[in-house]
Amino acid sequence: MADFSEPLTFRHGATVANRFVQPPMLTNSGEDGFATEDTINYWQARSQAGGLLITGFVYVSENGGPATTWKRGREQLAAYDDKFIPQLAKVAKAMKSHGSKALMQIAHTGIQANYRAMTNRPVYGPSALDFPFLPYKVHELSDEQIRQIIKDFGAATERAIKAGFDGVEIHGANHYLIQQFVSANTNQRTDHWGGSVEKRFNFPLEVTREVMRVVREKAPADFIVGYRISPEEIHGSAVGYTWHEATKLVDRLTSENELDYVHLSMPHYDAKPGDAMLSDNGADDKKYKDEAQPLAKLFQPYLNGAKKIIVGDIHDRQSATAAMEMSDLIAVGRENLIDPLFAQKLMSGKDEEIITEATVDQVQKTHLTRGLIDTYSGPEAAIPLPGAANLKPLHEGFGGWMEMNYPENDEMK
């Protein structure tokens, strides 16, 4: 039987007290890239959510964010300048206040930096393509810009060290810049950074090498470095990459660098190849369901000593136990938004005390940020939150770009 409370030690010596992870999730609480009191309170309330806590993505370059932001004060945090270190240090302190390890997820959002477009600044990606789902133009990164962004990942890692974080997670998932370089859908370059599959791997490999270089030179010996990846990118007939290519990348990342862990970003902890992908007509596309094993098992032979984190629909003891059979650590997301003590209650056998539905009283007591309350109480949310309808009285509206995409209806007033 799974022992969720068993400590785990990573290859460089850092030990986490249990097998639960608070995965990286947007807090929509930053202002001009700085952490706010809303951010600090959110993390203080979630400081017992797992043995390992990971911030939402922190963008490493000035042109690397924010993304999925609809107005000032609803942004992600930044680490592209030393001026952000004092507030990042407050975040790290809050996260570590009950003994958990705190990691800063480092990212560049590439074509998804929508708030830059809202403020009339250029948005960059691997290739200057016309994306029908984006209401703004995408500019192609120059070779010089790409090499600077790689350096920016290293500089952000050094700032994470100075701010007191226990490690960093390189964000190579969820359609942000690193994944955009890996994907044939978004990378149509023909230079060192694109063309063949191997050349599309060059950017994530160079980013990881730079991060590891800084860690070797600047960090404590037990500093944790992880890499998050989406195991596949298939949207109907548009194939960015398959799990076969993703495992080749993970094999290179973990064999060439002593990564502490690989974090598989999935819709469900036991997702199989093609499970989350639909063909253009909305039917399951059997063409890419070429393997009956879960992705979590398929990636195991390519970890080369790195630990594994899986995530997706882990919401009770049964799903947590099943997930633990396939992984070293398990990440719990939405459940921690509602009840930050989910893991503690599960480990102490108080399953019946877990709060499973958001209420006005609960989100206020657990310091869900104003940005997240607006996100989940709005007319649409990419990932629904149980009980979100209860939060409608707290909804303050979006404004700006989000207002155009999610117009307020009579029911929301």
N, C-alpha and C positions, 0 to 999 in steps of 0.2 A: 504493500500500500504506500502511496506517495507520502513522503514526509516533507510537508511544505516548510517546516521550521528548521530544517537541516541547513547549516551554513554551507557556503560554497566559496572556494578560493580560486581566483583566476591565476593564469600562468605567471604573472609578475608579482604575485603575493597578496594582492588585495582580497579581503574576505568580506562577503556580504552575509548578513545574519539569517536570511531566509531566502526562499526561492521565488518570491514575488517581486515583480518589477512594475513601477509606475511608468508606462511608456510615454514617449514624447507626444504631447498634444498641445495644440495652440491654446493660449490663454486669452488672446486678443485684449491684452491689458497694458501693453507698452505705450509710451508716448515719446515720439521722436527717437525711438530705439532704446530708451531708458526704461528700466523696471520702475513700476509705480507701487504705491502702498497696496493697491489691489493685487498686484503680482506677489508681493511678499506675503500678504495674508493668505492668499490661495495656497502657496507652498508651505507655509507654517501649518495650515490645516491638513496638508497631505504628507507631512513629514514621517508618518508611520505607515504609509500606503504600501511600502515594500522595502526589501533590503537594498534595492537599487532604484534610484529615482532619476529620471531623465527629463531635462527641460524640453519644452517645445523648441522648434528650431530657432537658432540664433544666427542671424545672417552675418557673413564674414567680410563682405565687400559693401561699399556704399551703394553700388548698383545691384546688390544681391537681394534686395527686399525693400519694403515689406510685401508680403503676399496675403491673399485672402483677407484683406483689410478694407474697411469701408469708410473709416474716418479717423482723424487724429485722436489718439488715446485708445485706439482699438488695434494696435500694431503688435508685431513680434518684437523681441528684444534684438539688439545689435551688439556686435563685438568687433567692428571694423576700426575702432579707435580706442586709445587708452582711456579716453574720457568715460567710457562705459564701465570700466573696471569697478569703481566703488559701488554702483548699484548691482552689478553682477555678484559682487561679494556678499551683498545682503541677501540675494537669492540663494546663493550657496549655503550661507549660514542658516537660513530658514529651513532649507531642505535637509540639512545635516543635524538639526536640533534634537532628533531622537536617535541618532547613531546610524542612520542610513548613509549609504554612499551616494554622492550627488554627481551626476554627469551633465555636461553641457553639450547639447546636440548642435553641431556646426553645419551650416548649409549656405548655399547660394540658390535662390529660387528661380533664376533664369527667366524664362518666358512667363512665369506666373507672378512676377513682381507687379501686380496690378496697381498698387498704390502709387508707384512711380508714374504710371500712365495717368492716373487721376490728377497728379500734381505736375503734369506736362514735362516729365522727364523720360528719356529713352529707356526702353525695355530691351534686354539682350538675351540671345539664345545661341545655340551652336550654329544654327542656320537661319537666314532671313526668309522664313516661310509665312504664307498667309494661313493663319489658323482660324477657321470659321467660328470657333467657340470663344475667341478673344476679340473684344471690341477695340483693339489697339494694334499698332504695328510692332513687329519684332525686328530688331536689328541684329546682324550677325557679329559675333565677337571676333575681334582680330586676334592673331597669334599673340601679340603683345598683351592684350587684355587677358587672354586665357592664362598666360604664364604669371600675370600679376594676381589673378584669382587664386591660383595654386599657392602662391606666397601668402595670400590673405588667409587661407586655411591654416597655414602654419602660424601666422601672427595671432589669429584668434585662439589657437591652441595655447599659445604662451599666455594670452590674457586669461584664459580659463584657469591655468596654473596659478597665476598671480591672484586671481579672485578666490582661490581656495577650493575649486572643484576637484573631485577625486578622479576625474577622467573626462574624456570627450567621446561622443558618438558621431562618426562621419555619416551624414545623411545622403545615402545613395538611393533613396526610394521615393515613392509618392509623386513622381513626375517633376521633381525639382531638378536643378541643373545637372547634377552628376548623372541621374537617370536619363536626362535629355541627351547627354553625350553618348550613352550606351545604346539608346534607342534609334533604330533606323527610321522611325516615324518623325523624329525631331532633329536628327543629325544626318544631313546630306552633304557634309563636307567631303573633300577629296584630298585633304592635306594630312599632316601628321595626326590630326585629331578626328579623322573620319574616313569613311570609305569601307574598308573591310571590317569585319567583326573585331579583329585584333586591334585595329587602329581606333575603333570606338571605345576600346578598353583603356586607351592611353591616359585619358583625363582622370578617371577614378584611380588608376594606378599611381599617377604622379601626385595627386592630392594625398593619397595615403602615405606615400614615401615622404612627402614633406611634413605631414603631421608626425610621423614616427621619428623623423630627424629631430624635430623640435622637442619631442618627448624625451628622446635619449639625451639631449643636451641640457634641458631645462627642468624636467619634471622629477618628482620623487620616483624611486625605483618601482613602486607598486602602482603607479598611475595607470588607469584603465583606458584602453582604446578599443572601441567597438565600431562596427560598420553595419548600417541598416540598408537592406536591399529589398526591392519588390521582386519576388521570384520569377515573374514573367510580365510581359506587357503585350497583350493581344486584345485589340478592339475590333471584333469582326474580321474583316479582311485586312485590316491594318495591323501588321505584326511588327512591333518594335523589337522584341526579342523573345525567345522561348526559355523555358527553364533549363534546357540543354546549354544554351549560351550563358545563362546566369550562373550555373554551377562552374563553368569554365572560368568565369571572372572571379568567383569566390575562391576557387582553387588557387588562382594566381595571387589574389589578395592575401590569403592566409599562409601560403607557402613562401611568399617573398617578404612578408611582414609578420611579426609576432603579434597578431591581433588577439585581444583577450576574448572577444566574442563576435558572432555574427547574429544580427537581429533580422528575422524574416517578417516583413510587413505583409500580412495576409488578411482577407476578410473573415476567415474562420481558421481556428487553430489546426484543423485537420483537412484543410483545403487540398484538393488534388489538382494536377495540371488541367487548366482550362475551366475549372469550376466557376471562376468569377467572370469568365469571358462570354459574351454573347455575339452571335453573328449579326450582320446588318439587319436581318429580318426579325431579330428578337429571339430566335430559337437557339438552343444550345448548339455550339459548333463542335461536332464530334471529332473533327480533323485534328484538334490540338489536345484532345483527351487521350493521349497516347500512353498513359501510365496509370495503373490503378493505385499505386502507393501515394500516401500523402506527401506533399512537398517537404514537410518537416523531416521526413525520413530520406527523401531523395537527396537532400543537401548534406546529410551527415558525412558521407565519405570524402567530402571536399573541404572539411573544416580544418584539417591539419593541426589539431590540438586546441583550436579555439572553441569556447563554449557556445551554446546556442540559446537564443531567446525566440519564443514564438508568441504570437498574439492573435486575437480574433475570437470574439464571442465566448470568452471565459467568464461566466456569470454566476456560477454556483459550485458546490463541492464536486459534483459529478463531472462537469466540464473541466474544472481545474485538475482533477485527478487524471482524466483522460489525456489532457495536454501534457502533464508531467511525465507521462509514459513515453513521450516523444521528444522531450527537451530538458535542458539543464535548468532553465529559468522560464517562468511564464509571466506574460505582461497582461495586466488588467486595466482597461481604459475607462469606458463609460461608467462602469460600476464605481470607480474611484471619484468620478465627478459627483455622483449622488452620495455615496457613502465612503469617505476616505479611510474608514476603519474596516473595510471589506476583508482585507487580508488578515488583520488582527483577530477579527471575529471568527473567521474560518479556521485559523490556526488554534484558537482556544475552544473550538467546538461550539461556538455560539451562533450557528448558522441562522437560527430563527430570529436573531437580532439584526441581521443585515437589512438595511433599508434599500428597497429595490425600485422605488419610484420617487422622482423629484417632486418636492413641494416647495412652496414659498418659504416656509419655516426652515426646511432642511438646507436649501441652497444658501440662505442667509447665514445660518449657523455654521456652515462649512465653507463659507467665503468663496463660493463660486463667483468668478469675476463678472463685472457688468457686461463685458464683451461676450462672454459665454452665455450669460442669461439671454442677451439679445439674440445670439445665434440660434439657440435651441428653442426660444419662445416665438421665433419668427414663423412666417407662413411656410417656409421650407427649410429643411436641414439635411445636409448630405447624409449624415448618419443620425437617425432619430434617437432621442433620449427618452427613456420611459418616464412618463409623467410630465412631459414637456408642456402639455396643454395646461397644466396647473400654473405654469409660469407666465401665462399671457398677461396677467395684470401688471407684471414687472417690465414688460417689453417697452423699450424707449424708442424703437424705430431704428432704421439704418442710416438713411441719408446717402447722398453722393452716388457712387457707382452701384452699391448694393441696392439702393432704392429703385434704380432702373431695372434691376434684375429680379428683385423681390418686392413688388409694389404692395403697400399695405392695403389689406382689404377690410371690409366693414366688420368682419368677425374679430379683427385684431385691434380695432379702435376701442 
